[in-house]
Amino acid sequence: AKPTAPAITQCSPDSEELPANVKVNCCPPMSNNILDFKPSNSSRITRIRPAAHLVDTKYLEKYHKAISLMKALPDSDPRSFTQQANVHCAYCNGAYHQVGFPKIDLQVHGSWLFFPFHRAYLYFYEKILGSLINDPTFAIPYWNWDHPDGMTLPAIFADPKSTLYDPVRDSVHTPMVALDLSYDGTDHDVPKDQQIKTNLTVMYRQMVSNAKNSGLFMGQPYRAGDTGSKPGSLETMPHGPVHIWVGKKTPNREDMGNFYSAARDPIFYAHHGNVDRMWSVWRTLGPKNKNFKDSDFLDSSFVFYDENAKAVRIRVRDVLDTKKLGYEYQPVDLPWLKSRP
Ligand code: C2O
């Protein structure tokens, strides 16, 4: 059976799945009234997500303004920056249990739920930002780490005076340093052009060679009652290594390198923008690159808060087509397609 949306009123504020010594309540404000997400029947694109290294000052001003307003909301508001970060913690650190399985945590990583969960999460986050600046066309940027020009920390996130900055990062990994898409926690002193070449072959491997069917790319099934599953190629790499590369070299690698804290860094949403984009790109690469048709997958659901601070239940089947969600990605080249190892 499908894992159904968690009962948010039964969220455990003292989950045991947090790292030792970490005390944080990741449960959202309670709501007994949960609306069903209404998919739009038009496929009109109103939001184009730009590559973070290509944005202009006009865009950047809007983005800053939207994030500042989100950070200014009180923590009790489910649209606030703090609560938005907590969403990730709640779905990854054992705050929710599976409906009907009170002893089994709901986990959105390491299975076929990975792509759809994060797509829905970003969708609501983006709509909230747009509504805070009264601009329904506002779209979040993506960290274009699959392209040589995007293989560093995007400069817009690196200014300590900016609202996009997070001090809890590895300070060595500045916009001057090449990102390592297979980063394992150790810095190797590799010349930049060589690192870029390695990264491109990592992309080819994870998007093509290791991604020949839905299970391999998206992750294996995760049904009600399951305690685990298997991640897909892209979740394992580069998704995971990029998290670790950004996080501070502390035991828990906060913020980005740990589930509970990852979304406290504004860069999280740009990283996941590209993860989401890779899902869309993968679908276009070959006839076998299809989404699962299994109804346990399609009917799995999650609860988020929307731009009106209302709780909304959204199903996996509602997020399979980004056009129906009203957005797409600024197109850029895919040089890794020519980088077969
Ligand atoms: Cu929910 Cu990048 O992890």
Residues whose N, C-alpha, C, O or C-beta is under 5 A from the ligand:
A	BS01	C2O	none
